[in-house]
Amino acid sequence: MKIGIMADTHDNMVNMEKAIDWLNNAAHLWDKDAQYWLGMAYLKGYGVGKDLIQAYKWFNLAASSAHEDAHMMLAAVAVQI
């Protein structure tokens, strides 16, 4: 049972790393949704280390591209920095 749980956790970590790579690539190509979700990843520490400065950066870029939810998250992160 524990081996199955460890394998599942490993697979999820690998999938998360792949997802972060895809988001990062798309975000650098000015995809506002990818920028937003990369900001969320940094805010929550999903697949990357929790980093409020990076979260702010990506939310700011998404907000500058008119992503609706990014404006709210940008303000929420700003009060935490």
C-alpha positions in Angstrom: 0.0 0.0 0.0 2.7 2.5 0.9 4.6 1.8 -2.3 1.5 2.6 -4.3 1.0 5.9 -2.5 4.7 6.8 -3.0 4.5 6.0 -6.7 1.3 8.1 -7.0 3.0 11.0 -5.2 6.0 10.7 -7.5 3.9 10.7 -10.6 2.0 13.7 -9.4 5.2 15.6 -8.7 6.5 14.8 -12.2 3.2 15.9 -13.7 3.3 19.1 -11.6 6.9 19.8 -12.9 5.8 19.3 -16.4 2.8 21.6 -15.9 5.0 24.3 -14.5 7.4 24.0 -17.5 4.4 24.3 -19.9 3.1 27.3 -17.9 6.5 28.9 -17.8 7.0 28.6 -21.6 3.5 29.9 -22.4 3.8 32.7 -19.8 7.0 33.9 -21.5 5.1 34.0 -24.8 2.7 36.5 -23.2 -0.2 34.0 -22.6 -2.2 35.9 -19.9 -3.8 32.7 -18.5 -0.5 31.0 -18.2 0.9 34.1 -16.4 -2.0 34.0 -14.0 -1.7 30.3 -13.2 2.1 30.6 -12.8 1.3 33.4 -10.3 -1.0 31.0 -8.5 1.7 28.3 -8.4 4.2 30.7 -6.8 1.6 32.0 -4.4 0.6 28.6 -3.2 4.0 26.8 -3.7 2.5 24.3 -6.2 5.4 22.7 -8.2 7.7 25.6 -7.3 8.8 27.1 -4.0 6.4 29.6 -2.5 7.6 33.0 -3.7 5.4 36.1 -3.3 7.7 38.3 -5.4 7.4 35.9 -8.3 3.7 35.6 -7.7 3.4 39.4 -7.9 5.5 39.5 -11.1 3.3 37.0 -12.9 0.0 38.5 -11.6 1.2 41.9 -12.7 2.0 40.7 -16.2 -1.4 38.9 -16.5 -3.2 42.0 -15.2 -1.4 44.2 -17.7 -2.8 41.9 -20.4 -6.3 42.4 -19.0 -6.7 39.1 -17.2 -9.8 39.8 -15.0 -8.8 37.8 -11.9 -5.2 38.8 -12.0 -6.0 42.3 -10.7 -7.6 40.9 -7.6 -4.8 38.5 -6.9 -2.2 41.3 -7.5 -3.8 43.4 -4.8 -4.0 40.3 -2.5 -0.3 39.5 -2.9 0.7 43.2 -2.6 -0.6 43.3 1.0 1.5 40.2 1.9 4.8 41.5 0.6 
